[in-house]
Structures are given as C-alpha cells and as structure tokens.
Amino acid sequence: MKCEKCNNSVKRTLADNCVSRLKFYKTVAYYCDHCDKIYILEKYKDIIDKNKYDGELKWLREQNPYLNK
C-alpha cells in the first residue's frame, strides 16, 4: 500500500470493526511514517470520525524511525 499524499510505502494500518456488521476488522486508515499523519481511507471518511485515532498517534510517532533520527 502507498500513501496517497507522498506515494511512499505504508507499513502501519489501522483496523476497525465499525464498518462491518459481522465484527470483521477492516483496514480503515493508515499511518504514514514520512508524512507523520493518519489518513482515513476515502470510502470510510463518512463513517469514522477524523479524530478517532488521535490517541494512537502518540504511540505511532514513538515508533516512527524517521522521527527518531
């Protein structure tokens, strides 16, 4: 998967079951190490609050190899 903004490879995706009636966890967003942002996939933008993953952003930033140089 590639980031839609910078076109670099994405390693970390975020899953949620709010988009499925069957309790399947689907990839709904991703974190780009290069952009240092979480992007919700276009087809889920109307279902998922844009601030839903703000709590995980701190942890993702701590794991980001580009920010820890």
Predicted model as a PDB file, atoms N, CA, C, CB and O in Angstrom, pLDDT in the B-factor column:
MODEL        1                                                                  
ATOM      1  N   MET A   1       0.845  -1.180   0.000  1.00 88.00           N  
ATOM      2  CA  MET A   1       0.000   0.000   0.000  1.00 88.00           C  
ATOM      3  C   MET A   1       0.891   1.245   0.000  1.00 88.00           C  
ATOM      4  CB  MET A   1      -0.962  -0.003   1.226  1.00 88.00           C  
ATOM      5  O   MET A   1       1.936   1.272   0.651  1.00 88.00           O  
ATOM      6  N   LYS A   2       0.468   2.263  -0.733  1.00 94.00           N  
ATOM      7  CA  LYS A   2       1.235   3.508  -0.811  1.00 94.00           C  
ATOM      8  C   LYS A   2       0.420   4.670  -0.255  1.00 94.00           C  
ATOM      9  CB  LYS A   2       1.656   3.799  -2.266  1.00 94.00           C  
ATOM     10  O   LYS A   2      -0.807   4.690  -0.353  1.00 94.00           O  
ATOM     11  N   CYS A   3       1.117   5.624   0.324  1.00 94.00           N  
ATOM     12  CA  CYS A   3       0.478   6.830   0.852  1.00 94.00           C  
ATOM     13  C   CYS A   3      -0.062   7.652  -0.317  1.00 94.00           C  
ATOM     14  CB  CYS A   3       1.482   7.671   1.711  1.00 94.00           C  
ATOM     15  O   CYS A   3       0.632   7.868  -1.311  1.00 94.00           O  
ATOM     16  N   GLU A   4      -1.301   8.104  -0.184  1.00 91.00           N  
ATOM     17  CA  GLU A   4      -1.894   8.889  -1.273  1.00 91.00           C  
ATOM     18  C   GLU A   4      -1.305  10.284  -1.376  1.00 91.00           C  
ATOM     19  CB  GLU A   4      -3.388   8.991  -1.084  1.00 91.00           C  
ATOM     20  O   GLU A   4      -1.433  10.929  -2.416  1.00 91.00           O  
ATOM     21  N   LYS A   5      -0.658  10.767  -0.313  1.00 93.00           N  
ATOM     22  CA  LYS A   5      -0.079  12.127  -0.327  1.00 93.00           C  
ATOM     23  C   LYS A   5       1.350  12.132  -0.858  1.00 93.00           C  
ATOM     24  CB  LYS A   5      -0.103  12.729   1.082  1.00 93.00           C  
ATOM     25  O   LYS A   5       1.678  12.899  -1.764  1.00 93.00           O  
ATOM     26  N   CYS A   6       2.211  11.261  -0.284  1.00 95.00           N  
ATOM     27  CA  CYS A   6       3.639  11.311  -0.646  1.00 95.00           C  
ATOM     28  C   CYS A   6       4.088  10.122  -1.497  1.00 95.00           C  
ATOM     29  CB  CYS A   6       4.483  11.368   0.611  1.00 95.00           C  
ATOM     30  O   CYS A   6       5.215  10.113  -1.993  1.00 95.00           O  
ATOM     31  N   ASN A   7       3.225   9.121  -1.673  1.00 95.00           N  
ATOM     32  CA  ASN A   7       3.486   7.944  -2.512  1.00 95.00           C  
ATOM     33  C   ASN A   7       4.568   7.014  -1.962  1.00 95.00           C  
ATOM     34  CB  ASN A   7       3.881   8.391  -3.888  1.00 95.00           C  
ATOM     35  O   ASN A   7       5.080   6.167  -2.693  1.00 95.00           O  
ATOM     36  N   ASN A   8       4.920   7.161  -0.693  1.00 95.00           N  
ATOM     37  CA  ASN A   8       5.856   6.237  -0.054  1.00 95.00           C  
ATOM     38  C   ASN A   8       5.099   5.023   0.471  1.00 95.00           C  
ATOM     39  CB  ASN A   8       6.628   6.937   1.096  1.00 95.00           C  
ATOM     40  O   ASN A   8       3.884   5.083   0.665  1.00 95.00           O  
ATOM     41  N   SER A   9       5.805   3.934   0.698  1.00 94.00           N  
ATOM     42  CA  SER A   9       5.176   2.716   1.205  1.00 94.00           C  
ATOM     43  C   SER A   9       4.662   2.915   2.619  1.00 94.00           C  
ATOM     44  CB  SER A   9       6.158   1.550   1.167  1.00 94.00           C  
ATOM     45  O   SER A   9       5.304   3.562   3.446  1.00 94.00           O  
ATOM     46  N   VAL A  10       3.494   2.346   2.882  1.00 95.00           N  
ATOM     47  CA  VAL A  10       2.859   2.425   4.195  1.00 95.00           C  
ATOM     48  C   VAL A  10       3.065   1.097   4.906  1.00 95.00           C  
ATOM     49  CB  VAL A  10       1.339   2.768   4.075  1.00 95.00           C  
ATOM     50  O   VAL A  10       2.799   0.034   4.346  1.00 95.00           O  
ATOM     51  N   LYS A  11       3.544   1.169   6.149  1.00 93.00           N  
ATOM     52  CA  LYS A  11       3.797  -0.042   6.921  1.00 93.00           C  
ATOM     53  C   LYS A  11       2.749  -0.281   7.990  1.00 93.00           C  
ATOM     54  CB  LYS A  11       5.153   0.028   7.556  1.00 93.00           C  
ATOM     55  O   LYS A  11       2.521  -1.422   8.393  1.00 93.00           O  
ATOM     56  N   ARG A  12       2.107   0.785   8.455  1.00 94.00           N  
ATOM     57  CA  ARG A  12       1.185   0.660   9.597  1.00 94.00           C  
ATOM     58  C   ARG A  12      -0.235   1.014   9.176  1.00 94.00           C  
ATOM     59  CB  ARG A  12       1.634   1.569  10.767  1.00 94.00           C  
ATOM     60  O   ARG A  12      -0.513   2.127   8.729  1.00 94.00           O  
ATOM     61  N   THR A  13      -1.118   0.046   9.328  1.00 96.00           N  
ATOM     62  CA  THR A  13      -2.520   0.284   9.020  1.00 96.00           C  
ATOM     63  C   THR A  13      -3.338   0.162  10.301  1.00 96.00           C  
ATOM     64  CB  THR A  13      -3.031  -0.708   7.940  1.00 96.00           C  
ATOM     65  O   THR A  13      -2.922  -0.494  11.255  1.00 96.00           O  
ATOM     66  N   LEU A  14      -4.495   0.796  10.310  1.00 95.00           N  
ATOM     67  CA  LEU A  14      -5.384   0.760  11.467  1.00 95.00           C  
ATOM     68  C   LEU A  14      -6.682   0.083  11.045  1.00 95.00           C  
ATOM     69  CB  LEU A  14      -5.653   2.198  12.028  1.00 95.00           C  
ATOM     70  O   LEU A  14      -7.244   0.386   9.993  1.00 95.00           O  
ATOM     71  N   ALA A  15      -7.142  -0.830  11.875  1.00 93.00           N  
ATOM     72  CA  ALA A  15      -8.347  -1.596  11.564  1.00 93.00           C  
ATOM     73  C   ALA A  15      -9.449  -1.261  12.550  1.00 93.00           C  
ATOM     74  CB  ALA A  15      -8.057  -3.104  11.581  1.00 93.00           C  
ATOM     75  O   ALA A  15      -9.195  -0.853  13.683  1.00 93.00           O  
ATOM     76  N   ASP A  16     -10.681  -1.442  12.093  1.00 91.00           N  
ATOM     77  CA  ASP A  16     -11.837  -1.159  12.933  1.00 91.00           C  
ATOM     78  C   ASP A  16     -12.975  -2.075  12.500  1.00 91.00           C  
ATOM     79  CB  ASP A  16     -12.256   0.348  12.839  1.00 91.00           C  
ATOM     80  O   ASP A  16     -13.061  -2.465  11.336  1.00 91.00           O  
ATOM     81  N   ASN A  17     -13.842  -2.414  13.440  1.00 89.00           N  
ATOM     82  CA  ASN A  17     -14.982  -3.249  13.065  1.00 89.00           C  
ATOM     83  C   ASN A  17     -16.268  -2.448  12.949  1.00 89.00           C  
ATOM     84  CB  ASN A  17     -15.165  -4.360  14.072  1.00 89.00           C  
ATOM     85  O   ASN A  17     -17.335  -3.028  12.748  1.00 89.00           O  
ATOM     86  N   CYS A  18     -16.192  -1.132  13.070  1.00 82.00           N  
ATOM     87  CA  CYS A  18     -17.400  -0.307  12.976  1.00 82.00           C  
ATOM     88  C   CYS A  18     -17.927  -0.242  11.550  1.00 82.00           C  
ATOM     89  CB  CYS A  18     -17.119   1.102  13.486  1.00 82.00           C  
ATOM     90  O   CYS A  18     -19.047   0.219  11.332  1.00 82.00           O  
ATOM     91  N   VAL A  19     -17.153  -0.690  10.588  1.00 80.00           N  
ATOM     92  CA  VAL A  19     -17.576  -0.643   9.192  1.00 80.00           C  
ATOM     93  C   VAL A  19     -18.168  -1.971   8.732  1.00 80.00           C  
ATOM     94  CB  VAL A  19     -16.404  -0.267   8.305  1.00 80.00           C  
ATOM     95  O   VAL A  19     -18.532  -2.122   7.566  1.00 80.00           O  
ATOM     96  N   SER A  20     -18.264  -2.920   9.638  1.00 78.00           N  
ATOM     97  CA  SER A  20     -18.780  -4.237   9.274  1.00 78.00           C  
ATOM     98  C   SER A  20     -19.844  -4.683  10.261  1.00 78.00           C  
ATOM     99  CB  SER A  20     -17.646  -5.267   9.215  1.00 78.00           C  
ATOM    100  O   SER A  20     -19.688  -4.505  11.469  1.00 78.00           O  
ATOM    101  N   ARG A  21     -20.913  -5.256   9.758  1.00 80.00           N  
ATOM    102  CA  ARG A  21     -21.970  -5.785  10.624  1.00 80.00           C  
ATOM    103  C   ARG A  21     -21.581  -7.137  11.202  1.00 80.00           C  
ATOM    104  CB  ARG A  21     -23.285  -5.907   9.849  1.00 80.00           C  
ATOM    105  O   ARG A  21     -22.217  -7.609  12.144  1.00 80.00           O  
ATOM    106  N   LEU A  22     -20.550  -7.766  10.656  1.00 83.00           N  
ATOM    107  CA  LEU A  22     -20.174  -9.127  11.041  1.00 83.00           C  
ATOM    108  C   LEU A  22     -18.979  -9.186  11.982  1.00 83.00           C  
ATOM    109  CB  LEU A  22     -19.873  -9.931   9.816  1.00 83.00           C  
ATOM    110  O   LEU A  22     -18.396 -10.255  12.163  1.00 83.00           O  
ATOM    111  N   LYS A  23     -18.604  -8.077  12.579  1.00 84.00           N  
ATOM    112  CA  LYS A  23     -17.473  -7.994  13.514  1.00 84.00           C  
ATOM    113  C   LYS A  23     -16.137  -8.345  12.868  1.00 84.00           C  
ATOM    114  CB  LYS A  23     -17.713  -8.911  14.690  1.00 84.00           C  
ATOM    115  O   LYS A  23     -15.219  -8.815  13.540  1.00 84.00           O  
ATOM    116  N   PHE A  24     -16.036  -8.119  11.577  1.00 91.00           N  
ATOM    117  CA  PHE A  24     -14.747  -8.271  10.911  1.00 91.00           C  
ATOM    118  C   PHE A  24     -13.984  -6.966  11.049  1.00 91.00           C  
ATOM    119  CB  PHE A  24     -14.921  -8.664   9.411  1.00 91.00           C  
ATOM    120  O   PHE A  24     -14.563  -5.890  10.900  1.00 91.00           O  
ATOM    121  N   TYR A  25     -12.713  -7.048  11.328  1.00 92.00           N  
ATOM    122  CA  TYR A  25     -11.885  -5.845  11.394  1.00 92.00           C  
ATOM    123  C   TYR A  25     -11.351  -5.557  10.003  1.00 92.00           C  
ATOM    124  CB  TYR A  25     -10.717  -6.011  12.419  1.00 92.00           C  
ATOM    125  O   TYR A  25     -10.654  -6.377   9.405  1.00 92.00           O  
ATOM    126  N   LYS A  26     -11.686  -4.393   9.502  1.00 92.00           N  
ATOM    127  CA  LYS A  26     -11.235  -3.994   8.175  1.00 92.00           C  
ATOM    128  C   LYS A  26     -10.243  -2.855   8.301  1.00 92.00           C  
ATOM    129  CB  LYS A  26     -12.427  -3.583   7.284  1.00 92.00           C  
ATOM    130  O   LYS A  26     -10.332  -2.044   9.222  1.00 92.00           O  
ATOM    131  N   THR A  27      -9.305  -2.794   7.380  1.00 94.00           N  
ATOM    132  CA  THR A  27      -8.366  -1.676   7.341  1.00 94.00           C  
ATOM    133  C   THR A  27      -9.133  -0.432   6.932  1.00 94.00           C  
ATOM    134  CB  THR A  27      -7.179  -1.956   6.358  1.00 94.00           C  
ATOM    135  O   THR A  27      -9.704  -0.372   5.843  1.00 94.00           O  
ATOM    136  N   VAL A  28      -9.143   0.547   7.801  1.00 95.00           N  
ATOM    137  CA  VAL A  28      -9.904   1.762   7.539  1.00 95.00           C  
ATOM    138  C   VAL A  28      -9.018   3.002   7.456  1.00 95.00           C  
ATOM    139  CB  VAL A  28     -10.947   1.954   8.613  1.00 95.00           C  
ATOM    140  O   VAL A  28      -9.447   4.046   6.964  1.00 95.00           O  
ATOM    141  N   ALA A  29      -7.776   2.884   7.942  1.00 96.00           N  
ATOM    142  CA  ALA A  29      -6.878   4.038   7.955  1.00 96.00           C  
ATOM    143  C   ALA A  29      -5.443   3.540   7.944  1.00 96.00           C  
ATOM    144  CB  ALA A  29      -7.141   4.948   9.194  1.00 96.00           C  
ATOM    145  O   ALA A  29      -5.177   2.353   8.134  1.00 96.00           O  
ATOM    146  N   TYR A  30      -4.529   4.465   7.719  1.00 97.00           N  
ATOM    147  CA  TYR A  30      -3.108   4.112   7.773  1.00 97.00           C  
ATOM    148  C   TYR A  30      -2.321   5.295   8.315  1.00 97.00           C  
ATOM    149  CB  TYR A  30      -2.578   3.697   6.369  1.00 97.00           C  
ATOM    150  O   TYR A  30      -2.754   6.445   8.259  1.00 97.00           O  
ATOM    151  N   TYR A  31      -1.156   4.968   8.838  1.00 97.00           N  
ATOM    152  CA  TYR A  31      -0.228   5.978   9.328  1.00 97.00           C  
ATOM    153  C   TYR A  31       0.972   6.002   8.399  1.00 97.00           C  
ATOM    154  CB  TYR A  31       0.203   5.695  10.802  1.00 97.00           C  
ATOM    155  O   TYR A  31       1.602   4.972   8.158  1.00 97.00           O  
ATOM    156  N   CYS A  32       1.285   7.175   7.883  1.00 96.00           N  
ATOM    157  CA  CYS A  32       2.449   7.329   7.017  1.00 96.00           C  
ATOM    158  C   CYS A  32       3.622   7.848   7.839  1.00 96.00           C  
ATOM    159  CB  CYS A  32       2.141   8.287   5.833  1.00 96.00           C  
ATOM    160  O   CYS A  32       3.551   8.934   8.415  1.00 96.00           O  
ATOM    161  N   ASP A  33       4.695   7.073   7.892  1.00 94.00           N  
ATOM    162  CA  ASP A  33       5.898   7.476   8.628  1.00 94.00           C  
ATOM    163  C   ASP A  33       6.500   8.761   8.047  1.00 94.00           C  
ATOM    164  CB  ASP A  33       6.944   6.345   8.600  1.00 94.00           C  
ATOM    165  O   ASP A  33       7.041   9.587   8.783  1.00 94.00           O  
ATOM    166  N   HIS A  34       6.403   8.919   6.742  1.00 95.00           N  
ATOM    167  CA  HIS A  34       7.021  10.065   6.078  1.00 95.00           C  
ATOM    168  C   HIS A  34       6.222  11.350   6.305  1.00 95.00           C  
ATOM    169  CB  HIS A  34       7.156   9.794   4.582  1.00 95.00           C  
ATOM    170  O   HIS A  34       6.802  12.411   6.538  1.00 95.00           O  
ATOM    171  N   CYS A  35       4.894  11.253   6.237  1.00 95.00           N  
ATOM    172  CA  CYS A  35       4.030  12.436   6.442  1.00 95.00           C  
ATOM    173  C   CYS A  35       3.761  12.685   7.927  1.00 95.00           C  
ATOM    174  CB  CYS A  35       2.691  12.258   5.696  1.00 95.00           C  
ATOM    175  O   CYS A  35       3.402  13.796   8.317  1.00 95.00           O  
ATOM    176  N   ASP A  36       3.934  11.647   8.756  1.00 95.00           N  
ATOM    177  CA  ASP A  36       3.635  11.698  10.190  1.00 95.00           C  
ATOM    178  C   ASP A  36       2.166  12.062  10.435  1.00 95.00           C  
ATOM    179  CB  ASP A  36       4.556  12.715  10.893  1.00 95.00           C  
ATOM    180  O   ASP A  36       1.847  12.895  11.284  1.00 95.00           O  
ATOM    181  N   LYS A  37       1.282  11.412   9.666  1.00 95.00           N  
ATOM    182  CA  LYS A  37      -0.150  11.645   9.801  1.00 95.00           C  
ATOM    183  C   LYS A  37      -0.911  10.340   9.626  1.00 95.00           C  
ATOM    184  CB  LYS A  37      -0.631  12.690   8.780  1.00 95.00           C  
ATOM    185  O   LYS A  37      -0.439   9.391   9.000  1.00 95.00           O  
ATOM    186  N   ILE A  38      -2.113  10.330  10.206  1.00 96.00           N  
ATOM    187  CA  ILE A  38      -3.037   9.222   9.979  1.00 96.00           C  
ATOM    188  C   ILE A  38      -4.031   9.655   8.915  1.00 96.00           C  
ATOM    189  CB  ILE A  38      -3.767   8.800  11.301  1.00 96.00           C  
ATOM    190  O   ILE A  38      -4.622  10.732   9.001  1.00 96.00           O  
ATOM    191  N   TYR A  39      -4.208   8.812   7.918  1.00 96.00           N  
ATOM    192  CA  TYR A  39      -5.156   9.081   6.849  1.00 96.00           C  
ATOM    193  C   TYR A  39      -6.246   8.021   6.860  1.00 96.00           C  
ATOM    194  CB  TYR A  39      -4.447   9.122   5.479  1.00 96.00           C  
ATOM    195  O   TYR A  39      -5.956   6.825   6.815  1.00 96.00           O  
ATOM    196  N   ILE A  40      -7.501   8.458   6.919  1.00 96.00           N  
ATOM    197  CA  ILE A  40      -8.630   7.534   6.827  1.00 96.00           C  
ATOM    198  C   ILE A  40      -8.902   7.292   5.347  1.00 96.00           C  
ATOM    199  CB  ILE A  40      -9.908   8.098   7.562  1.00 96.00           C  
ATOM    200  O   ILE A  40      -8.925   8.228   4.548  1.00 96.00           O  
ATOM    201  N   LEU A  41      -9.107   6.029   4.993  1.00 95.00           N  
ATOM    202  CA  LEU A  41      -9.364   5.701   3.597  1.00 95.00           C  
ATOM    203  C   LEU A  41     -10.645   6.386   3.125  1.00 95.00           C  
ATOM    204  CB  LEU A  41      -9.464   4.173   3.406  1.00 95.00           C  
ATOM    205  O   LEU A  41     -11.601   6.534   3.887  1.00 95.00           O  
ATOM    206  N   GLU A  42     -10.650   6.791   1.887  1.00 94.00           N  
ATOM    207  CA  GLU A  42     -11.726   7.609   1.330  1.00 94.00           C  
ATOM    208  C   GLU A  42     -13.116   7.012   1.554  1.00 94.00           C  
ATOM    209  CB  GLU A  42     -11.499   7.805  -0.146  1.00 94.00           C  
ATOM    210  O   GLU A  42     -14.045   7.740   1.905  1.00 94.00           O  
ATOM    211  N   LYS A  43     -13.273   5.714   1.361  1.00 93.00           N  
ATOM    212  CA  LYS A  43     -14.617   5.129   1.474  1.00 93.00           C  
ATOM    213  C   LYS A  43     -15.136   5.045   2.908  1.00 93.00           C  
ATOM    214  CB  LYS A  43     -14.615   3.752   0.874  1.00 93.00           C  
ATOM    215  O   LYS A  43     -16.314   4.754   3.117  1.00 93.00           O  
ATOM    216  N   TYR A  44     -14.272   5.298   3.907  1.00 93.00           N  
ATOM    217  CA  TYR A  44     -14.704   5.257   5.304  1.00 93.00           C  
ATOM    218  C   TYR A  44     -14.752   6.638   5.957  1.00 93.00           C  
ATOM    219  CB  TYR A  44     -13.783   4.362   6.094  1.00 93.00           C  
ATOM    220  O   TYR A  44     -15.056   6.746   7.145  1.00 93.00           O  
ATOM    221  N   LYS A  45     -14.460   7.682   5.204  1.00 93.00           N  
ATOM    222  CA  LYS A  45     -14.394   9.026   5.790  1.00 93.00           C  
ATOM    223  C   LYS A  45     -15.725   9.488   6.370  1.00 93.00           C  
ATOM    224  CB  LYS A  45     -13.933  10.017   4.748  1.00 93.00           C  
ATOM    225  O   LYS A  45     -15.742  10.249   7.337  1.00 93.00           O  
ATOM    226  N   ASP A  46     -16.839   9.042   5.799  1.00 93.00           N  
ATOM    227  CA  ASP A  46     -18.141   9.468   6.310  1.00 93.00           C  
ATOM    228  C   ASP A  46     -18.592   8.649   7.513  1.00 93.00           C  
ATOM    229  CB  ASP A  46     -19.180   9.374   5.216  1.00 93.00           C  
ATOM    230  O   ASP A  46     -19.544   9.035   8.192  1.00 93.00           O  
ATOM    231  N   ILE A  47     -17.929   7.526   7.795  1.00 89.00           N  
ATOM    232  CA  ILE A  47     -18.295   6.656   8.914  1.00 89.00           C  
ATOM    233  C   ILE A  47     -17.423   6.913  10.134  1.00 89.00           C  
ATOM    234  CB  ILE A  47     -18.189   5.194   8.504  1.00 89.00           C  
ATOM    235  O   ILE A  47     -17.907   6.864  11.265  1.00 89.00           O  
ATOM    236  N   ILE A  48     -16.148   7.185   9.915  1.00 92.00           N  
ATOM    237  CA  ILE A  48     -15.181   7.283  11.010  1.00 92.00           C  
ATOM    238  C   ILE A  48     -14.830   8.736  11.294  1.00 92.00           C  
ATOM    239  CB  ILE A  48     -13.913   6.490  10.680  1.00 92.00           C  
ATOM    240  O   ILE A  48     -14.524   9.508  10.385  1.00 92.00           O  
ATOM    241  N   ASP A  49     -14.877   9.083  12.545  1.00 92.00           N  
ATOM    242  CA  ASP A  49     -14.523  10.435  12.987  1.00 92.00           C  
ATOM    243  C   ASP A  49     -13.044  10.681  12.696  1.00 92.00           C  
ATOM    244  CB  ASP A  49     -14.829  10.629  14.508  1.00 92.00           C  
ATOM    245  O   ASP A  49     -12.211   9.814  12.960  1.00 92.00           O  
ATOM    246  N   LYS A  50     -12.716  11.839  12.162  1.00 91.00           N  
ATOM    247  CA  LYS A  50     -11.327  12.121  11.774  1.00 91.00           C  
ATOM    248  C   LYS A  50     -10.374  12.156  12.967  1.00 91.00           C  
ATOM    249  CB  LYS A  50     -11.256  13.443  11.037  1.00 91.00           C  
ATOM    250  O   LYS A  50      -9.163  12.036  12.783  1.00 91.00           O  
ATOM    251  N   ASN A  51     -10.895  12.318  14.186  1.00 94.00           N  
ATOM    252  CA  ASN A  51     -10.043  12.348  15.379  1.00 94.00           C  
ATOM    253  C   ASN A  51     -10.030  11.021  16.139  1.00 94.00           C  
ATOM    254  CB  ASN A  51     -10.502  13.452  16.306  1.00 94.00           C  
ATOM    255  O   ASN A  51      -9.481  10.944  17.238  1.00 94.00           O  
ATOM    256  N   LYS A  52     -10.620   9.992  15.572  1.00 93.00           N  
ATOM    257  CA  LYS A  52     -10.752   8.706  16.264  1.00 93.00           C  
ATOM    258  C   LYS A  52      -9.408   8.130  16.704  1.00 93.00           C  
ATOM    259  CB  LYS A  52     -11.458   7.711  15.368  1.00 93.00           C  
ATOM    260  O   LYS A  52      -9.318   7.552  17.787  1.00 93.00           O  
ATOM    261  N   TYR A  53      -8.379   8.271  15.902  1.00 94.00           N  
ATOM    262  CA  TYR A  53      -7.098   7.637  16.184  1.00 94.00           C  
ATOM    263  C   TYR A  53      -6.060   8.591  16.767  1.00 94.00           C  
ATOM    264  CB  TYR A  53      -6.561   7.025  14.934  1.00 94.00           C  
ATOM    265  O   TYR A  53      -4.871   8.272  16.777  1.00 94.00           O  
ATOM    266  N   ASP A  54      -6.484   9.748  17.248  1.00 93.00           N  
ATOM    267  CA  ASP A  54      -5.536  10.707  17.829  1.00 93.00           C  
ATOM    268  C   ASP A  54      -4.768  10.109  19.009  1.00 93.00           C  
ATOM    269  CB  ASP A  54      -6.276  11.966  18.282  1.00 93.00           C  
ATOM    270  O   ASP A  54      -3.596  10.429  19.208  1.00 93.00           O  
ATOM    271  N   GLY A  55      -5.412   9.249  19.787  1.00 93.00           N  
ATOM    272  CA  GLY A  55      -4.742   8.619  20.924  1.00 93.00           C  
ATOM    273  C   GLY A  55      -3.618   7.694  20.492  1.00 93.00           C  
ATOM    274  O   GLY A  55      -2.603   7.581  21.179  1.00 93.00           O  
ATOM    275  N   GLU A  56      -3.793   7.037  19.362  1.00 93.00           N  
ATOM    276  CA  GLU A  56      -2.763   6.118  18.857  1.00 93.00           C  
ATOM    277  C   GLU A  56      -1.631   6.851  18.158  1.00 93.00           C  
ATOM    278  CB  GLU A  56      -3.380   5.112  17.901  1.00 93.00           C  
ATOM    279  O   GLU A  56      -0.550   6.295  17.966  1.00 93.00           O  
ATOM    280  N   LEU A  57      -1.873   8.081  17.783  1.00 94.00           N  
ATOM    281  CA  LEU A  57      -0.863   8.839  17.046  1.00 94.00           C  
ATOM    282  C   LEU A  57       0.408   9.024  17.864  1.00 94.00           C  
ATOM    283  CB  LEU A  57      -1.416  10.196  16.638  1.00 94.00           C  
ATOM    284  O   LEU A  57       1.508   8.972  17.314  1.00 94.00           O  
ATOM    285  N   LYS A  58       0.272   9.237  19.162  1.00 93.00           N  
ATOM    286  CA  LYS A  58       1.453   9.401  20.022  1.00 93.00           C  
ATOM    287  C   LYS A  58       2.311   8.143  20.001  1.00 93.00           C  
ATOM    288  CB  LYS A  58       1.032   9.730  21.468  1.00 93.00           C  
ATOM    289  O   LYS A  58       3.532   8.223  19.870  1.00 93.00           O  
ATOM    290  N   TRP A  59       1.675   6.982  20.131  1.00 93.00           N  
ATOM    291  CA  TRP A  59       2.408   5.711  20.109  1.00 93.00           C  
ATOM    292  C   TRP A  59       3.055   5.484  18.747  1.00 93.00           C  
ATOM    293  CB  TRP A  59       1.469   4.538  20.451  1.00 93.00           C  
ATOM    294  O   TRP A  59       4.199   5.037  18.669  1.00 93.00           O  
ATOM    295  N   LEU A  60       2.330   5.789  17.678  1.00 94.00           N  
ATOM    296  CA  LEU A  60       2.874   5.608  16.333  1.00 94.00           C  
ATOM    297  C   LEU A  60       4.078   6.517  16.102  1.00 94.00           C  
ATOM    298  CB  LEU A  60       1.796   5.883  15.278  1.00 94.00           C  
ATOM    299  O   LEU A  60       5.045   6.124  15.450  1.00 94.00           O  
ATOM    300  N   ARG A  61       4.012   7.726  16.638  1.00 94.00           N  
ATOM    301  CA  ARG A  61       5.144   8.652  16.493  1.00 94.00           C  
ATOM    302  C   ARG A  61       6.374   8.150  17.238  1.00 94.00           C  
ATOM    303  CB  ARG A  61       4.763  10.045  17.003  1.00 94.00           C  
ATOM    304  O   ARG A  61       7.502   8.338  16.780  1.00 94.00           O  
ATOM    305  N   GLU A  62       6.162   7.520  18.371  1.00 93.00           N  
ATOM    306  CA  GLU A  62       7.305   6.962  19.129  1.00 93.00           C  
ATOM    307  C   GLU A  62       7.970   5.822  18.360  1.00 93.00           C  
ATOM    308  CB  GLU A  62       6.842   6.455  20.517  1.00 93.00           C  
ATOM    309  O   GLU A  62       9.166   5.578  18.525  1.00 93.00           O  
ATOM    310  N   GLN A  63       7.206   5.128  17.525  1.00 92.00           N  
ATOM    311  CA  GLN A  63       7.736   4.013  16.743  1.00 92.00           C  
ATOM    312  C   GLN A  63       8.277   4.449  15.367  1.00 92.00           C  
ATOM    313  CB  GLN A  63       6.651   2.965  16.555  1.00 92.00           C  
ATOM    314  O   GLN A  63       8.839   3.638  14.631  1.00 92.00           O  
ATOM    315  N   ASN A  64       8.106   5.705  15.038  1.00 93.00           N  
ATOM    316  CA  ASN A  64       8.472   6.198  13.713  1.00 93.00           C  
ATOM    317  C   ASN A  64       9.993   6.335  13.582  1.00 93.00           C  
ATOM    318  CB  ASN A  64       7.790   7.551  13.440  1.00 93.00           C  
ATOM    319  O   ASN A  64      10.603   7.155  14.269  1.00 93.00           O  
ATOM    320  N   PRO A  65      10.608   5.533  12.699  1.00 89.00           N  
ATOM    321  CA  PRO A  65      12.059   5.595  12.559  1.00 89.00           C  
ATOM    322  C   PRO A  65      12.556   6.912  11.963  1.00 89.00           C  
ATOM    323  CB  PRO A  65      12.527   4.456  11.706  1.00 89.00           C  
ATOM    324  O   PRO A  65      13.714   7.275  12.173  1.00 89.00           O  
ATOM    325  N   TYR A  66      11.725   7.621  11.239  1.00 89.00           N  
ATOM    326  CA  TYR A  66      12.143   8.876  10.614  1.00 89.00           C  
ATOM    327  C   TYR A  66      12.148  10.040  11.590  1.00 89.00           C  
ATOM    328  CB  TYR A  66      11.240   9.200   9.453  1.00 89.00           C  
ATOM    329  O   TYR A  66      12.857  11.024  11.379  1.00 89.00           O  
ATOM    330  N   LEU A  67      11.359   9.936  12.664  1.00 89.00           N  
ATOM    331  CA  LEU A  67      11.326  10.997  13.670  1.00 89.00           C  
ATOM    332  C   LEU A  67      12.379  10.791  14.756  1.00 89.00           C  
ATOM    333  CB  LEU A  67       9.945  11.074  14.301  1.00 89.00           C  
ATOM    334  O   LEU A  67      12.723  11.725  15.480  1.00 89.00           O  
ATOM    335  N   ASN A  68      12.888   9.561  14.867  1.00 73.00           N  
ATOM    336  CA  ASN A  68      13.835   9.229  15.925  1.00 73.00           C  
ATOM    337  C   ASN A  68      15.287   9.334  15.491  1.00 73.00           C  
ATOM    338  CB  ASN A  68      13.569   7.850  16.423  1.00 73.00           C  
ATOM    339  O   ASN A  68      16.172   8.827  16.180  1.00 73.00           O  
ATOM    340  N   LYS A  69      15.545   9.976  14.372  1.00 59.00           N  
ATOM    341  CA  LYS A  69      16.934  10.095  13.903  1.00 59.00           C  
ATOM    342  C   LYS A  69      17.700  11.104  14.727  1.00 59.00           C  
ATOM    343  CB  LYS A  69      16.976  10.493  12.429  1.00 59.00           C  
ATOM    344  O   LYS A  69      18.883  11.335  14.477  1.00 59.00           O  
TER     345      LYS A  69                                                      
ENDMDL                                                                          
END                                                                             
